[in-house]
Amino acid sequence: MRPLIAGNWKMNGSIASGAALVAAIMEQRAEIDPGCDILVCPPFLAIRTIGDLIQNSPIFLGAQDCHKDSEGAHTGDVSATMLSDVGCDFVIVGHSERRANHQEIDETVLFKAEAAHANNLVAIICVGETFDDRQNDRTLSIIENQFNGSVPKSSVSNNTVIAYEPVWAIGTGLTPSPMQIAQVHDFIRELLKKNFVEAEAFRVIYGGSVNPDNSKEILSINNVDGSLVGGASLKSEDFWAICKSV
């Protein structure tokens, strides 16, 4: 399968800086195919501008979240229907920051992923343990519970990506060992095999302090099919270096 390198810009930058960032990525991509699919997920306000810039290019457009409903009295929310209408291809759901800061439970993530599928969006469904979970040997049970509660039965390989993002490694500079990453990714693959016929075709990507220095090692691990990049996706040279490390 073709690896996926996804840039999650989070709540960073202006429309102008986002446009400059994606222009630099497009310039590099025009010169060489790094052998991966490239996805950028800007803040909501920049999605239309970035989408217009990358239209007809090999770069995919994504959003960082969506509401489970297609419309209604949900002030401040954005639906999957709206994201599809504005040209998005992907949407991240269940990111650890949403689970922690907005108290999202597995069922909420499940409904959002179902909304994404209903609107022909690829759902990037995030799962991951806290530092306390890791220290107390609960990692795999947490991953299994989140997987079972968050991944819809409507999932197939072309509408769902599973992202393993250990909460304690996001934005901290800490990274699990290759053995730890391999253990969880292999476990997720086994969960996919238990639930879906085309389990081997699903992409399982890693997120958590991915940078140009560690990306090649991480992307060479078995069952790691790409990465969900946070801070390093805000610098075109760093993001492109990660893409090339595929």
FIVEXFI-862893 format. One record per residue (C-alpha): x, y, z; residue in one letter. Coordinates in steps of 0.1 Angstrom, whole numbers, plus 5000, padded with zeros to 4 digits. Example, Ala and Ser with C-alpha at 12.3 -4.5 7.8 and 13.67 -1.06 7.14 Angstrom:
! residues 2
@px 5123&py 4955&pz 5078&type A
@px 5137&py 4989&pz 5071&type S
//
This chain:
! residues 246
@px 5000&py 5000&pz 5000&type M
@px 5011&py 5036&pz 4995&type R
@px 5021&py 5052&pz 5028&type P
@px 5002&py 5083&pz 5041&type L
@px 5021&py 5113&pz 5055&type I
@px 4995&py 5137&pz 5071&type A
@px 5002&py 5171&pz 5084&type G
@px 4980&py 5182&pz 5113&type N
@px 4985&py 5220&pz 5116&type W
@px 4963&py 5221&pz 5147&type K
@px 4954&py 5257&pz 5158&type M
@px 4984&py 5273&pz 5142&type N
@px 4992&py 5299&pz 5116&type G
@px 4973&py 5324&pz 5095&type S
@px 4957&py 5319&pz 5061&type I
@px 4988&py 5336&pz 5046&type A
@px 5013&py 5315&pz 5064&type S
@px 4993&py 5283&pz 5055&type G
@px 4992&py 5293&pz 5019&type A
@px 5030&py 5298&pz 5019&type A
@px 5035&py 5265&pz 5036&type L
@px 5015&py 5245&pz 5011&type V
@px 5030&py 5264&pz 4982&type A
@px 5065&py 5252&pz 4994&type A
@px 5053&py 5217&pz 4997&type I
@px 5037&py 5218&pz 4962&type M
@px 5069&py 5231&pz 4948&type E
@px 5089&py 5201&pz 4962&type Q
@px 5062&py 5176&pz 4952&type R
@px 5062&py 5189&pz 4916&type A
@px 5099&py 5180&pz 4914&type E
@px 5097&py 5145&pz 4929&type I
@px 5072&py 5119&pz 4940&type D
@px 5084&py 5108&pz 4975&type P
@px 5065&py 5075&pz 4972&type G
@px 5037&py 5085&pz 4997&type C
@px 5003&py 5102&pz 4997&type D
@px 5005&py 5137&pz 5012&type I
@px 4977&py 5152&pz 5033&type L
@px 4974&py 5186&pz 5049&type V
@px 4949&py 5194&pz 5076&type C
@px 4947&py 5232&pz 5081&type P
@px 4925&py 5250&pz 5107&type P
@px 4888&py 5253&pz 5095&type F
@px 4892&py 5290&pz 5085&type L
@px 4920&py 5281&pz 5060&type A
@px 4905&py 5250&pz 5045&type I
@px 4889&py 5268&pz 5015&type R
@px 4920&py 5288&pz 5006&type T
@px 4943&py 5258&pz 5010&type I
@px 4919&py 5236&pz 4990&type G
@px 4919&py 5261&pz 4961&type D
@px 4957&py 5262&pz 4961&type L
@px 4961&py 5224&pz 4960&type I
@px 4933&py 5217&pz 4936&type Q
@px 4944&py 5195&pz 4907&type N
@px 4976&py 5187&pz 4926&type S
@px 4986&py 5153&pz 4942&type P
@px 4982&py 5167&pz 4977&type I
@px 4950&py 5158&pz 4996&type F
@px 4930&py 5181&pz 5018&type L
@px 4917&py 5172&pz 5053&type G
@px 4901&py 5187&pz 5084&type A
@px 4909&py 5182&pz 5120&type Q
@px 4875&py 5173&pz 5133&type D
@px 4838&py 5171&pz 5124&type C
@px 4804&py 5170&pz 5141&type H
@px 4784&py 5137&pz 5141&type K
@px 4753&py 5155&pz 5127&type D
@px 4750&py 5168&pz 5091&type S
@px 4733&py 5200&pz 5103&type E
@px 4715&py 5216&pz 5133&type G
@px 4718&py 5238&pz 5163&type A
@px 4754&py 5232&pz 5170&type H
@px 4770&py 5266&pz 5174&type T
@px 4807&py 5266&pz 5165&type G
@px 4807&py 5231&pz 5150&type D
@px 4814&py 5220&pz 5114&type V
@px 4797&py 5189&pz 5098&type S
@px 4812&py 5163&pz 5076&type A
@px 4787&py 5174&pz 5050&type T
@px 4802&py 5209&pz 5050&type M
@px 4837&py 5195&pz 5048&type L
@px 4828&py 5174&pz 5018&type S
@px 4812&py 5204&pz 5002&type D
@px 4843&py 5225&pz 5006&type V
@px 4865&py 5198&pz 4990&type G
@px 4880&py 5178&pz 5019&type C
@px 4891&py 5142&pz 5013&type D
@px 4899&py 5133&pz 5049&type F
@px 4890&py 5142&pz 5084&type V
@px 4908&py 5134&pz 5117&type I
@px 4885&py 5121&pz 5145&type V
@px 4892&py 5111&pz 5180&type G
@px 4925&py 5129&pz 5183&type H
@px 4938&py 5127&pz 5219&type S
@px 4935&py 5165&pz 5222&type E
@px 4898&py 5162&pz 5214&type R
@px 4893&py 5133&pz 5237&type R
@px 4910&py 5151&pz 5266&type A
@px 4901&py 5188&pz 5260&type N
@px 4865&py 5182&pz 5248&type H
@px 4858&py 5150&pz 5268&type Q
@px 4851&py 5130&pz 5237&type E
@px 4843&py 5094&pz 5244&type I
@px 4846&py 5064&pz 5220&type D
@px 4810&py 5066&pz 5210&type E
@px 4814&py 5102&pz 5200&type T
@px 4844&py 5093&pz 5178&type V
@px 4824&py 5064&pz 5163&type L
@px 4795&py 5087&pz 5153&type F
@px 4819&py 5112&pz 5138&type K
@px 4836&py 5085&pz 5118&type A
@px 4803&py 5072&pz 5106&type E
@px 4794&py 5108&pz 5095&type A
@px 4827&py 5110&pz 5076&type A
@px 4819&py 5077&pz 5058&type H
@px 4784&py 5089&pz 5049&type A
@px 4799&py 5120&pz 5032&type N
@px 4826&py 5101&pz 5013&type N
@px 4854&py 5113&pz 5036&type L
@px 4883&py 5091&pz 5048&type V
@px 4882&py 5090&pz 5086&type A
@px 4916&py 5090&pz 5104&type I
@px 4906&py 5074&pz 5137&type I
@px 4930&py 5081&pz 5165&type C
@px 4938&py 5057&pz 5194&type V
@px 4965&py 5059&pz 5221&type G
@px 4974&py 5055&pz 5257&type E
@px 4984&py 5080&pz 5284&type T
@px 5018&py 5079&pz 5302&type F
@px 5000&py 5064&pz 5332&type D
@px 4985&py 5037&pz 5310&type D
@px 5019&py 5029&pz 5296&type R
@px 5035&py 5028&pz 5330&type Q
@px 5008&py 5005&pz 5344&type N
@px 5009&py 4981&pz 5314&type D
@px 4974&py 4990&pz 5302&type R
@px 4985&py 5001&pz 5267&type T
@px 4970&py 4972&pz 5247&type L
@px 4938&py 4971&pz 5266&type S
@px 4933&py 5008&pz 5261&type I
@px 4940&py 5005&pz 5224&type I
@px 4916&py 4975&pz 5221&type E
@px 4888&py 4994&pz 5239&type N
@px 4892&py 5025&pz 5219&type Q
@px 4894&py 5005&pz 5186&type F
@px 4863&py 4985&pz 5194&type N
@px 4844&py 5016&pz 5205&type G
@px 4855&py 5041&pz 5178&type S
@px 4859&py 5021&pz 5146&type V
@px 4826&py 5017&pz 5127&type P
@px 4814&py 4985&pz 5110&type K
@px 4812&py 5006&pz 5078&type S
@px 4850&py 5009&pz 5077&type S
@px 4869&py 4996&pz 5047&type V
@px 4904&py 5002&pz 5037&type S
@px 4896&py 5031&pz 5014&type N
@px 4875&py 5051&pz 5039&type N
@px 4894&py 5045&pz 5072&type T
@px 4929&py 5050&pz 5085&type V
@px 4939&py 5041&pz 5120&type I
@px 4964&py 5064&pz 5137&type A
@px 4983&py 5052&pz 5168&type Y
@px 4993&py 5083&pz 5188&type E
@px 5006&py 5077&pz 5223&type P
@px 4992&py 5107&pz 5242&type V
@px 5025&py 5110&pz 5262&type W
@px 5045&py 5114&pz 5230&type A
@px 5024&py 5142&pz 5214&type I
@px 5043&py 5175&pz 5214&type G
@px 5066&py 5163&pz 5241&type T
@px 5097&py 5153&pz 5221&type G
@px 5093&py 5119&pz 5236&type L
@px 5090&py 5089&pz 5213&type T
@px 5083&py 5053&pz 5220&type P
@px 5110&py 5028&pz 5211&type S
@px 5107&py 5010&pz 5178&type P
@px 5098&py 4979&pz 5197&type M
@px 5070&py 4997&pz 5215&type Q
@px 5056&py 5011&pz 5183&type I
@px 5059&py 4978&pz 5165&type A
@px 5040&py 4960&pz 5193&type Q
@px 5010&py 4984&pz 5191&type V
@px 5009&py 4985&pz 5153&type H
@px 5010&py 4947&pz 5151&type D
@px 4983&py 4946&pz 5177&type F
@px 4961&py 4970&pz 5157&type I
@px 4966&py 4949&pz 5126&type R
@px 4954&py 4919&pz 5145&type E
@px 4923&py 4938&pz 5157&type L
@px 4917&py 4947&pz 5120&type L
@px 4920&py 4910&pz 5111&type K
@px 4894&py 4901&pz 5137&type K
@px 4869&py 4926&pz 5124&type N
@px 4875&py 4933&pz 5087&type F
@px 4880&py 4910&pz 5057&type V
@px 4905&py 4933&pz 5040&type E
@px 4925&py 4940&pz 5072&type A
@px 4959&py 4940&pz 5054&type E
@px 4948&py 4968&pz 5031&type A
@px 4941&py 4993&pz 5059&type F
@px 4967&py 5019&pz 5066&type R
@px 4979&py 5021&pz 5102&type V
@px 4999&py 5053&pz 5108&type I
@px 5020&py 5066&pz 5137&type Y
@px 5018&py 5100&pz 5154&type G
@px 5037&py 5114&pz 5183&type G
@px 5067&py 5137&pz 5180&type S
@px 5076&py 5125&pz 5145&type V
@px 5104&py 5146&pz 5130&type N
@px 5130&py 5144&pz 5103&type P
@px 5155&py 5128&pz 5127&type D
@px 5133&py 5098&pz 5137&type N
@px 5109&py 5094&pz 5107&type S
@px 5130&py 5070&pz 5086&type K
@px 5134&py 5046&pz 5115&type E
@px 5097&py 5048&pz 5125&type I
@px 5085&py 5044&pz 5089&type L
@px 5106&py 5013&pz 5084&type S
@px 5088&py 4995&pz 5113&type I
@px 5065&py 4967&pz 5102&type N
@px 5029&py 4977&pz 5099&type N
@px 5037&py 5014&pz 5101&type V
@px 5021&py 5028&pz 5069&type D
@px 5028&py 5065&pz 5074&type G
@px 5027&py 5091&pz 5100&type S
@px 5004&py 5118&pz 5115&type L
@px 5028&py 5148&pz 5119&type V
@px 5021&py 5177&pz 5143&type G
@px 5046&py 5204&pz 5149&type G
@px 5070&py 5193&pz 5122&type A
@px 5043&py 5197&pz 5096&type S
@px 5044&py 5235&pz 5102&type L
@px 5078&py 5238&pz 5086&type K
@px 5079&py 5228&pz 5049&type S
@px 5115&py 5216&pz 5050&type E
@px 5108&py 5194&pz 5080&type D
@px 5076&py 5180&pz 5066&type F
@px 5091&py 5174&pz 5032&type W
@px 5121&py 5156&pz 5048&type A
@px 5096&py 5133&pz 5066&type I
@px 5078&py 5126&pz 5033&type C
@px 5111&py 5118&pz 5016&type K
@px 5121&py 5094&pz 5044&type S
@px 5094&py 5070&pz 5031&type V
//
